Amino acid sequence: MLNLNTADILLAMILSLFLLGTITFASGIIILLTRTAGRDVRAITSSTSKLAQKALANDIAGLVGNASVLLNATNEMVRTSAGVGVLLLFIGLLLIGIALGLAVYFLGGSVTYDALIGNR
């Protein structure tokens, strides 16, 4: 049977909170790097701008309107993805900060390196 005291339980909770914050922070970075600069978004944007240029050269007003709507939708999609990534970054930093604050407040100097690696 496990012999757990209060410090061990607090340490487990703080480590899990820190790990969750790190995972959230990393996923925010991944979303920012992949979604906002994705190949698909660049391909849609370049195709739509070429389509709009052709439509302007041929005086097709409806095609220009549809192309601008598509560009606006693409820009909104990029902003939404970036917003989700930034939100995950902030939540991850908040969780990491809370974990570090709890570690300093509750565990102060009671947890040593030997206790962490199992040498009691």
C-alpha positions in Angstrom: 0.0 0.0 0.0 1.2 3.5 -0.7 2.3 5.7 2.1 1.2 9.2 1.0 1.3 12.2 3.1 -0.1 15.7 2.4 3.1 16.9 0.7 3.1 14.0 -1.7 -0.5 14.6 -2.7 0.2 18.3 -3.2 3.3 17.6 -5.2 1.3 15.2 -7.5 -1.4 17.9 -8.0 1.1 20.6 -8.7 3.1 18.4 -11.1 -0.1 17.4 -13.0 -1.2 21.1 -13.2 2.2 22.1 -14.5 2.1 19.3 -17.1 -1.4 20.3 -18.2 -0.2 23.9 -18.6 2.8 22.8 -20.6 0.7 20.7 -22.9 -1.8 23.5 -23.3 1.0 26.0 -24.0 2.6 23.7 -26.6 -0.7 23.0 -28.4 -1.3 26.8 -28.6 2.1 27.2 -30.2 1.4 24.4 -32.6 -1.9 25.9 -33.6 -0.3 29.3 -34.2 2.4 27.8 -36.3 0.3 25.4 -38.4 -3.1 27.0 -38.8 -2.2 30.6 -39.5 0.5 29.8 -42.0 -1.0 26.7 -43.5 -0.6 25.7 -47.2 -4.3 25.6 -47.8 -5.0 29.1 -46.6 -2.1 30.4 -48.8 -3.4 28.5 -51.8 -7.0 29.8 -51.4 -5.8 33.3 -51.0 -3.6 33.3 -54.1 -6.2 31.6 -56.2 -8.9 34.1 -55.1 -6.7 37.1 -55.8 -5.9 35.7 -59.3 -9.6 35.2 -59.8 -10.4 38.7 -58.7 -7.7 40.2 -61.1 -9.2 38.2 -64.0 -12.6 39.3 -63.2 -11.6 43.0 -63.0 -9.9 42.7 -66.4 -13.0 41.2 -67.9 -15.5 43.6 -66.1 -17.4 40.8 -64.3 -18.8 42.5 -61.2 -20.4 39.4 -59.6 -17.2 37.4 -59.7 -15.3 40.2 -58.0 -17.9 40.3 -55.2 -17.7 36.6 -54.7 -13.9 36.6 -54.7 -13.9 39.4 -52.1 -16.3 37.4 -49.9 -14.1 34.4 -50.2 -11.0 36.5 -49.2 -12.9 37.9 -46.2 -13.9 34.4 -45.1 -10.3 33.2 -45.4 -9.1 36.1 -43.4 -11.7 35.5 -40.7 -10.7 31.8 -40.6 -7.0 32.8 -40.0 -8.0 35.3 -37.3 -10.1 32.7 -35.6 -7.3 30.1 -35.6 -4.9 32.7 -34.3 -7.3 33.6 -31.6 -7.7 30.0 -30.5 -3.9 29.6 -30.4 -3.3 32.8 -28.4 -6.1 31.7 -26.0 -4.4 28.3 -25.4 -1.1 30.1 -24.9 -2.5 32.3 -22.2 -4.4 29.4 -20.5 -1.2 27.4 -20.5 0.9 30.2 -19.0 -1.8 30.7 -16.4 -1.8 27.0 -15.4 2.0 27.0 -15.2 2.0 30.1 -13.1 -0.6 28.7 -10.8 1.4 25.5 -10.4 4.6 27.4 -9.6 2.7 29.7 -7.2 1.2 26.7 -5.4 4.6 25.0 -5.3 6.2 28.1 -3.6 3.3 28.7 -1.3 2.6 25.1 -0.1 5.8 23.2 -0.5 8.2 26.0 0.2 11.3 24.0 1.2 9.6 20.8 2.3 10.3 18.9 -1.0 13.9 18.1 -1.7 15.5 16.5 -4.7 16.0 13.2 -2.8 12.2 13.1 -2.0 11.4 13.6 -5.7 13.6 10.7 -6.9 12.4 8.4 -4.2 15.3 8.5 -1.7 13.6 9.2 1.6 
